[in-house]
Amino acid sequence: MQKLALVILAGGALAVAGLAANSPAAAQSATRGAERANAAQPLEATSQNRRRRAPTQLRVYREYLPPNAVRACDAWYEQEYRPSGTVIVPRMRCRWVAG
């Protein structure tokens, strides 16, 4: 019985110590220390050379369209079944028509 009480008491002490180590104050002081350490080190050159993706280009061949063509779009909402649950998302379909 005393052994069980000792194990429970030790487990409780470890849990309290773990909560104290994960407190916001401990995290804030650890973050400040990391910021000071990072400030002394130079930045990597590879982190500065991020390439941006070129914007998607849409080509419209006017020779196949009438001169007064306009874009007609249909928009609606549709259900999508995702692992997190069913969601409603917007959809759109467009086409060129003679205006």
VEXLUM-166856 format. One record per residue (C-alpha): residue number from 1; x, y, z; residue in one letter. Coordinates in Angstrom, 1 decimal. Layout:
nr; u; v; w; rest
NUM; X; Y; Z; A;
...
END
This chain:
nr; u; v; w; rest
1; 0.0; 0.0; 0.0; M;
2; 2.8; 2.4; 0.9; Q;
3; 4.6; 1.4; -2.4; K;
4; 1.4; 2.4; -4.4; L;
5; 1.2; 5.7; -2.5; A;
6; 4.8; 6.4; -3.3; L;
7; 4.4; 5.7; -7.0; V;
8; 1.3; 8.0; -7.1; I;
9; 3.1; 10.7; -5.3; L;
10; 6.2; 10.4; -7.6; A;
11; 4.0; 10.5; -10.7; G;
12; 2.2; 13.6; -9.4; G;
13; 5.5; 15.3; -8.8; A;
14; 6.7; 14.5; -12.3; L;
15; 3.4; 15.8; -13.8; A;
16; 3.7; 19.1; -11.9; V;
17; 7.3; 19.5; -13.0; A;
18; 6.3; 18.8; -16.6; G;
19; 3.5; 21.4; -16.4; L;
20; 5.9; 24.0; -15.0; A;
21; 8.4; 23.3; -17.8; A;
22; 5.7; 23.8; -20.4; N;
23; 4.3; 27.0; -18.9; S;
24; 4.1; 30.2; -21.1; P;
25; 6.8; 31.8; -19.0; A;
26; 9.2; 29.0; -19.6; A;
27; 8.4; 29.0; -23.3; A;
28; 8.9; 32.8; -23.5; Q;
29; 12.3; 32.6; -21.8; S;
30; 13.4; 29.8; -24.1; A;
31; 12.2; 31.8; -27.1; T;
32; 14.2; 34.8; -26.0; R;
33; 17.3; 32.7; -25.6; G;
34; 16.9; 31.2; -29.0; A;
35; 16.4; 34.7; -30.5; E;
36; 19.6; 35.9; -29.0; R;
37; 21.5; 32.9; -30.2; A;
38; 20.1; 33.3; -33.7; N;
39; 20.9; 37.0; -33.8; A;
40; 24.6; 36.3; -33.5; A;
41; 24.6; 33.8; -36.4; Q;
42; 24.6; 35.0; -40.0; P;
43; 21.6; 34.1; -42.1; L;
44; 21.9; 31.3; -44.6; E;
45; 22.2; 32.4; -48.2; A;
46; 19.8; 29.6; -49.4; T;
47; 17.0; 31.0; -47.2; S;
48; 17.2; 34.3; -49.1; Q;
49; 17.0; 32.8; -52.6; N;
50; 13.4; 31.6; -52.7; R;
51; 12.0; 31.5; -56.2; R;
52; 8.5; 32.7; -56.8; R;
53; 6.3; 30.8; -59.1; R;
54; 5.4; 32.5; -62.4; A;
55; 1.7; 33.5; -62.5; P;
56; -0.5; 31.2; -64.4; T;
57; -1.1; 32.5; -67.9; Q;
58; -4.3; 32.0; -69.8; L;
59; -4.1; 32.1; -73.5; R;
60; -7.1; 33.2; -75.5; V;
61; -7.1; 32.5; -79.2; Y;
62; -9.3; 35.2; -80.6; R;
63; -9.3; 33.7; -84.1; E;
64; -11.6; 30.9; -83.0; Y;
65; -14.0; 33.3; -81.2; L;
66; -16.5; 35.7; -82.8; P;
67; -15.4; 39.4; -82.6; P;
68; -18.1; 40.2; -80.0; N;
69; -17.4; 37.1; -77.8; A;
70; -18.1; 37.5; -74.1; V;
71; -17.3; 35.2; -71.2; R;
72; -20.4; 33.6; -69.6; A;
73; -19.9; 32.0; -66.2; C;
74; -22.0; 29.7; -64.1; D;
75; -21.3; 29.6; -60.3; A;
76; -22.7; 27.3; -57.7; W;
77; -22.0; 25.7; -54.3; Y;
78; -21.2; 22.0; -54.0; E;
79; -20.6; 19.6; -51.1; Q;
80; -17.2; 18.1; -50.7; E;
81; -16.6; 15.1; -48.5; Y;
82; -13.4; 15.5; -46.6; R;
83; -11.8; 13.5; -43.7; P;
84; -12.6; 16.4; -41.4; S;
85; -16.3; 16.4; -42.5; G;
86; -18.5; 17.6; -45.3; T;
87; -17.9; 21.2; -46.4; V;
88; -19.6; 23.5; -49.0; I;
89; -17.2; 25.0; -51.5; V;
90; -17.8; 27.4; -54.4; P;
91; -17.4; 26.2; -58.0; R;
92; -17.4; 28.1; -61.3; M;
93; -17.4; 27.1; -64.9; R;
94; -16.9; 29.7; -67.7; C;
95; -17.2; 29.6; -71.5; R;
96; -17.0; 32.0; -74.4; W;
97; -20.3; 32.9; -76.1; V;
98; -21.3; 35.3; -78.9; A;
99; -22.4; 38.5; -77.2; G;
END
